[in-house]
Amino acid sequence: MPTTGHDPAGFDAAADFDTATVCPTTAVAGARDTARTFLEGLRQPAVDPDTADTVVLVVSELVTNALRHGGGTCTLRLTAHPRAIEVAVHDASSRPPRMRTPDLTGGTGGFGWQMVNQLARATVVTRRPAGGKTVRALLAR
């Protein structure tokens, strides 16, 4: 399966997980709430407030893009690894996110994917055999 993205820390390095949640969504606010609830429920090591804000921001951006460009519905999967939080969003579009020049005057965006790549240890886009794609971001815990 083709993948794109940067993976300096490696998703393979985060193979062991201790908690996961999956939720279909059609609303960004609901996805943010799901992320907050997920993070609040984690035990050791707990997630500090700055890390939680970063995770919620990445969830918001990836879900917004999936809803806007992927057909209006997506699935959010959150996984807590010992040293990382993995955010995965599945949508129906096979088109990968792309870097573009931010629109500073017209309000059409262009900031999100670059921001996600700067905040994440790694990002990977995988096309799904049945169609669509999964966008994953691995964030420090």
Steps between C-alpha positions, in 0.01 A plus 500: 500500500649839411579736783624855518621718783793534733577229751820588690390340829319217327149374557661158542675632810154564646365152428400418859188683612310509824174674409306566181171661409319512166216732417322580173443872472336766289586793730832653598375606845403141579843378393668755729276389788585135430872585505473690830304216662750245369798698634337561839448126538864408452690371800876486529655688353232767508497763226594854601270790398730630220523154345124459527448834323734389221318170455161674491632752244629219274170311536311816407713563194499143368125456554425840342700404192341154483149644521575776249689293244396142576125490456350638820565209735808340650617272776733621774724248675711599799765270642718555805844349472747505791676811364262632236141571405396386153222688321359317196220632280341287226299659219360406160734710283812339358665842448777559756533831682748736343710793604387826347572866541282639780234748391562807717214707359225283353432260787540182295752345738825331415641499854378168638703223339823692550407558864418132556836400353681748726320384816524126434799273544382325187216513247398225262227486235392151395256419222249238602436200274122552513540868413577812691798565720622514857698801620700432816697736722720381784535754782730498802319394817 
